[in-house]
Amino acid sequence: MLDAEHGNPAYRALGEADRGLVRAILQTALRHLPRIEAILSSLLESPLPDGARSLHHLLVVAMTQMLYLDVPDHSAVDLAVEQAIRDPRNKRFAKLVNAVLRRLGREKAARLASVASLPSTPKWFFDRLVAVYGADAAARIADAQSRPAPIDLTVKSNPQGWAERLNGCVLPTGSIRLAGFRGGIPTLEGFSDGEWWVQDAAAALPARLLGDVAGQRVADLCAAPGGKTAQLIQGGAVVTAVEQSENRIRRLRENLARLHLECECVNANLLDFRPAELFDGILLDAPCSSTGTARRHPDVLWTKGPEDVAKLAGLQERLLRHALTLVRPGGLVVFSNCSLDPSEGEEVVARVLADTPGYQRERISAADWPGLEEAVTPRGELRTTPAMLRLEGAEGGLDGFYACILRRD
């Protein structure tokens, strides 16, 4: 809906400032929806009529601005009332809209306090977090996911120099984190010259797990949009990037062109991909529920459910089993995804290793990841959550990621 080229026509017709406001309202509403809806219910003497979805949405949009965004209350109220009057479905509810929102303005602090302990995520997701991580960690993860993510960059060279130029800081992982930047990425120094690319600090970790790839033949499977592909090319590997979607491989090529990087791009279903020669290393960042990226994409938690997690875990297992056949003896396969659910990570790998002889888990050492030691599990796998990477004087957090290294005997 918010795609600059193919999204909603009304959205694309807006100026950039108004687009930014639309994005802020939508994403903020999704980040805090359970709390907003709980407050709305408490302000209503009786539930909204069945089928009054447009009225519900109108109130949520106005409340989002009043509770969480820097929009004057009177502006949010006046616009909501005007919108209700213009909409034939809501015209008769204009007085209700006015009364509910004006009361919210008077009682804002108390209403926010009343829902402060309510998880900001869908119930199915929070229940799963509690089951996997425990109540305290689940609350920290949910809280981290309710805040917008900072912008992280991967640079070709000289991280400290680029951090100084862009008013950022170098993270312990080697990425650069920009300090409170909310503007247009293409306006930043170095973008047009291809000196860096946007990539969350956690997303930059799997490619690094392959170690020194200089001179090696490496396949990046499910490669688009290309951040990990770029890392491997920059590391000196001879890279083959495989991607099934024509649109996504087009985007991959465009991104690599801006970075002045080249590799072989193969448009194919991974399960049908059978190269003439086995690879020295393979990176499989598999399709997943993407629940670890909710700071950036809060809609994920509302458009996915437990059945999607189970379905995607099955696909990941098939892809990993095939990927293992593409690496030479002694070579490495890094399997990763941006889900917070072990059923899409640890459990997939455990099942595959249990009945696939000739492959071993290569342990990751916590000593190699200063600042992220807590992300290395007892089995030597990597498991990040948005509540990790706490920093002095800078925004913390990173996406939720799972990654492990498998070596072929």
HELIX and SHEET records of a PDB file:
HELIX    1   1 PRO A    9  ARG A   12  1                                   4    
HELIX    2   2 GLU A   16  ARG A   31  1                                  16    
HELIX    3   3 LEU A   33  LEU A   43  1                                  11    
HELIX    4   4 ARG A   53  TYR A   68  1                                  16    
HELIX    5   5 ASP A   73  ARG A   86  1                                  14    
HELIX    6   6 LYS A   91  PHE A   93  5                                   3    
HELIX    7   7 ALA A   94  SER A  114  1                                  21    
HELIX    8   8 LYS A  123  TYR A  133  1                                  11    
HELIX    9   9 ALA A  135  GLN A  145  1                                  11    
HELIX   10  10 PRO A  159  ARG A  165  1                                   7    
HELIX   11  11 ILE A  185  THR A  187  5                                   3    
HELIX   12  12 LEU A  205  ARG A  208  1                                   4    
HELIX   13  13 GLY A  227  GLN A  234  1                                   8    
HELIX   14  14 GLU A  246  ARG A  258  1                                  13    
HELIX   15  15 LEU A  270  ASP A  272  5                                   3    
HELIX   16  16 THR A  291  THR A  293  5                                   3    
HELIX   17  17 VAL A  300  THR A  303  1                                   4    
HELIX   18  18 PRO A  306  LEU A  324  1                                  19    
HELIX   19  19 PRO A  342  GLU A  344  5                                   3    
HELIX   20  20 GLU A  346  ALA A  354  1                                   9    
HELIX   21  21 ALA A  366  ASP A  368  5                                   3    
HELIX   22  22 GLU A  373  ALA A  375  5                                   3    
SHEET    1   A 4 GLY A 168  VAL A 170  0                                        
SHEET    2   A 4 ILE A 176  LEU A 178 -1                                        
SHEET    3   A 4 ASP A 152  VAL A 155 -1                                        
SHEET    4   A 4 TRP A 196  VAL A 198 -1                                        
SHEET    1   B 7 GLU A 264  ASN A 267  0                                        
SHEET    2   B 7 VAL A 238  GLU A 243  1                                        
SHEET    3   B 7 ARG A 217  LEU A 221  1                                        
SHEET    4   B 7 PHE A 279  ASP A 285  1                                        
SHEET    5   B 7 VAL A 327  ASN A 337  1                                        
SHEET    6   B 7 PHE A 401  ARG A 408 -1                                        
SHEET    7   B 7 TYR A 359  GLU A 362 -1                                        
SHEET    1   C 7 GLU A 264  ASN A 267  0                                        
SHEET    2   C 7 VAL A 238  GLU A 243  1                                        
SHEET    3   C 7 ARG A 217  LEU A 221  1                                        
SHEET    4   C 7 PHE A 279  ASP A 285  1                                        
SHEET    5   C 7 VAL A 327  ASN A 337  1                                        
SHEET    6   C 7 PHE A 401  ARG A 408 -1                                        
SHEET    7   C 7 LEU A 382  THR A 384 -1                                        
END                                                                             
